[in-house]
Amino acid sequence: MKQNIYLGSFIILIIFLSKFEAKTQDIHYSQFYNSPLNINPALTGIFNGDVRIMGSLRDQWRSVPVPYTTFSGGYDMKYLPKKSDKYFLGFGGIFNYDQAGDSKLTITDLNLSGSYTYLLNKKNLLTAGLMLGVASEGFTPGGLTWSTQWTGAAFDPNLGSQEGFDRKERFSYLETGVGINYRFQADSSRTYANIGAGFFHLNQPVSSFIDLGDPNLPLRTSLNAVINIQVAKPVDIQIHGLAQFQGPYSEMVFGGLAKFHLSQKPGKQFRIDAGAQYRTSGSIAPTLAFKYNGYYLGLSYDINLSPFNDQFNRKSGPEVHFRYIITNVKAINHKPCPVY
């Protein structure tokens, strides 16, 4: 019965989100569930363990002249107050770096996040999150060519671009975000659901190199869901979906994983995950992951299915995620963590 509820909720989410066309090319991951602080600050500290260290790398469009390279590094932890068993806190931070094109257009940001989780009861938790940071955008014009460098007979790279920028070639702005997340946790630590929403660029900062009339960065809304179900002693099924909306642009990713627990012995736990994600902009990402005790490695490769990439054998690029979770040994009289 509970499994039908999870599946029904996910189908409703997919139907709702599928009304929107995916068009964006912002910082994003196909394995979005492995970079939780980028999609919702309310996911800070929501994991099985005490400390989580994460790293992500995505290399896209390497076979065309404007490749994208994205890197993220994150850290978060939970804090359990001794005086209360009705709530706990989460603290974390994430660094993102993205570079694209001949101009080496780069976006870097460093964000800190915090969360407050209230236990409605043993199986239902509600979390609110807050994010604050700074972002920087810039480019190198030396890698670009301009029409003014064509003399009519030949190309002369020594000629100037005669392009004037109203703002500098690099600028910075304040990053802001809030989020909310609902978690259902069954008696089994392997059956749970996270459903939430994150909202970023609340201050809508100025983000442009020239004055285009409306240079403010639009609010980004991120809707996310991850549902994990233990279907047998050695097997779990995970289904997940993400939708992001920013101004006139939107994107949606959904997919699933089968998780095989090959060894469940303490100190020798080993699991293999296999599945795929589909992006509605026209790509599919087969995924394979390995987990040994607290170590996790997720590998995927985006295969572009759109007509644009036909001449490049429909290749897009690889994506790698690493995670390490530290679980401290608690004293006998220490209260157990309420999140599995």
N, C-alpha and C positions, 0 to 999 in steps of 0.2 A: 504493500500500500504506500509506504513512504517513498519507495523507488518511483512509483507512478507519479507521486506529487512532484518529485525532483524533475522528472522528465517532462511533465506537463508545464511546469514553470519555465523550463528552458525553451520549450517549443514556442510558448507565448512570447518570450523575449525575442526569439529569432524572427517571428512573424512581425513583431512591432518594429524591430530594427531594420528589417529588409526593405522597408518603404523608402529608405534613404540610400542615395547613390554614393558610392565611395569614390572620392576624387583627390584626397589629400596626399601630399608627399612631405610630411613633417617627420620629426623624430618618432619612430614607431617600430615595434617589434612584432613579428609573427607569433613568437612565444611570449606574448604580453604578460602572461601569468607568471613568468620568471623575472619580470621587472615591475613588481607591484607598486613601488613608490612613484613610478612614472604615471600610473593610471589613477591612483587614489591615495591621498595621504592617510585616509582612515584604515589602510591596510598596514600601517606601521605597527610592528609588534604582533601582528596576527599570524602566528605560525607555531609549530610544535617545537619548542626549544626556548633558549634564553637569549642567544645572540645569533644574528644572521649576517653573513657577508656574501655579497653578490657581485658578479661581473658579467657584462654582456658586450658582444661585438657583432656588428652586422656590416657586411660588405655587399653593396648593391650596384647593379648596372655597370659592372667592371668592363663589359664588352662593348659599351657605348662611350662616347666622348665625355659624358658628365657623370662619373661614378659618385656614389655616396658611401661614406664610411662613418659609422656611428659606434660610439663606445659609451658605456655606462658603468659606474662603480658605486655600489650602495652598501649601507650598513644600518641595521636597526636592532633594537633590543626591547625587552619588556621589563617593567619594574612593578613588583608586587608589594604594595604597602602592607605592613604588618598589622595595621589597625583595622583593616577592612577586607572582607571576602566578597564584597559586592562590586568591586571595580579594580582595574589595574591600568597602568599607563604604558605607552610605547614611545620611544625616542629613536630618531634615525636621521640619515642624510643621504643624498645621492648627488653624484657628479655626472653630467652628460657632456659629450663632445660630438659634434657632427660637422663633417666637411664635405663639400660638393663642388664639382665643376672646375673649369680652368682658372677661375678667379679665386679658387680656394675659399669659397664662402663658408665661414665657420660660425657655428652657434655653440657657445659653452655656457653652462649654468651650474651653480652649486646651490642646492636647496636643503634646508633643514626641515624636519617634520616631527610632529608630536601627535599623539592620539590618546583618547580617553575611552575606555571600554566599560560599559555597565552591564552586569549580569542580570538579565530579566529573570532567568531561572537557570537551572543546571544546563539546559540544552539550547538556550536562546540568548544571544549576546548582541548588543547594539554599540557601535563605535562611531565616534566623531573625530575627525582629523583636521589638522591645520598645517600648512606649508608656507615657508617664507625663505626667500633666497635672492640671488642676483644673477642676471644673465648678460651675456655680451655677444654681440654680432659684429662681424667684420669681413672684409674681403681684400684681396691683393690685385689691384688693377693691372699690374705688370704682366699677368698671364693672359690678358684679353687683347683682342684686336678690334680696330674701329674702321669705319668706312672712310674717315678722314686720312687714314694711313695709306690709302690707295691713290696713287698719283695720276692714274689714268693709263699708265703703261706698266707700272710695277708696284709691289707692296714695299713700303718704307717703314720699318718698325721704329725709326728714330723720330718720326712725326708724332706730335701730340694728339691726344684723343679729342681735344676741344670740348670735353664733357665737363660740366660743372656740377658738383654735388652740393646740395643745400646743407648737408650735414657731413660729418667726418666719415672716413672709411671704416671706422669702428665706433660703436656706441654701446652703452650699458643701460639696463633698466631693472627695476624691482620686480621680482617674481612673487606671486601670491597664489594660494590655493586652499580650498577646503574640501572636505569629503565626508561621506557617511557610508557605513557598511553594516549589513545585517548578516550574522552568522548563525546557522543552525548546526549544532554538534550532537551527533547521535552517541550512544554508549560506546560504540566502536570508534576509535580514534581515526579510522580510515573512511568513515562516512560523515560527510559534512557539506555545507553549502555556504559560499560567500556571495552576496549580491549587494552591489553598492554603486555609488555615483561620486565622481570627483569633478570639481569646477576650478579651472585655472585661469590666470591672467585676470583676476577680479578687478584690478585697477586699470585694465586695458591700456598699457603703456605705449608710448610712441615707439614705433619699430619700423623705420624706413631710412634709406640713404638719401632720398630725394623727396621733395614735397609733392605728394600725389593727391592732396586734398583730404584724404582720410587715412593718415598714417598709423592710427592706433591699432594695436594687436587685439583682435576680437577674443571674447571669452571662449574658452575651450571646455566643452562638456564631455565627460567620459563615463559611459555606462558599462559596468563590468559584471560578469557572473562566472563563477567556477563551482561546479558541483562534482563531488567525488563520492562514489558509491562502492562499498565492498560487496561484490557479488558472489565471492567464494573465498575460502581461506587464503588461497595464493593469488587471487585476481581482484583488481579494482578497475572500475570504469570512470574516467573523468570526461565531462563535457564542459565546454567553456565558450564564452562569447564576449566580444568587446565592440562597442560603437562609440565613435568620437565625432563631435560636431564642432566646427569652428567657422563662424561666418557662413559663407555660401558653400563651404566644403564639408565633406563627411567621409568616413570610412567605417567599414565593418569587417571584423574577423571572427570566425567561429570554427570550432573543430572539436576533436576529442582524442583521448589516449586510452589505450589498454595497458594496465600496469601489472607486471608479472613479478610477484615476490618469490624469487628462486631460493632464497635463504632467509629465514626469520630468526635465526639463532642470535642471541644477544652478543654484540661485538662483531658479528659476521653477517649483518643484514645486507642483502644484495637484491636489487630490483632493476628490471629493464622495462622501459616504457616505449610504446610504438604507436604512432598515430599520424595525424595530419591536421593542418589548418587551411581554411579557404578564405581568401580575401576577395570581397565582392568587386574590387577594381579589376579582377581578372588574374589571380595567381593562386597557386596551391603550394603548400610547404610541407612535404613529408618530414616527419620528426622521429628521432630516436634519442632516448635518454638513458643514462645509467646512474644508479644511486648505490653507494656503498657506505653504510653507517651514516655519518653526517655530511658526506661529500655527494655532490650531484653535478652531472654534466649533461646538458641538453644540446643536441645538434639538429639543425634543420636546414633545408635548402629551398629557397623560393624559386618556383618554376613559373615564369610569366606566360599566361595563356592568351594575352591580348595580341591583336594584329601588329602592334608597334614593334614587338620583339621577334616576329617571325624570322627576320633576316639574321638574327643572332642566335638561332637555334633555341629560342624561347628560354634563354638562361637569364636569371636574375642575380642570385647571390646567396652565399652561406650566412648562417647565423649561429652563434655559439653562446651558451649561457653556463656560468659556473656558480655554484652556491655551496657554502659551507655553514652548517648550523652547529652551534655549541650548546650542549645541554649539560648544565652543571648538576652534580650529584647533590641532592638536598639532604639536610639533616632529617632524622626521623620525625622530629616535631615540627618540621617546616610544612606549611600548608601547601597542597598541590596546586600547580598552575591550572586555572580553569579552562584554558584553551589548549586543545590537543594538536 
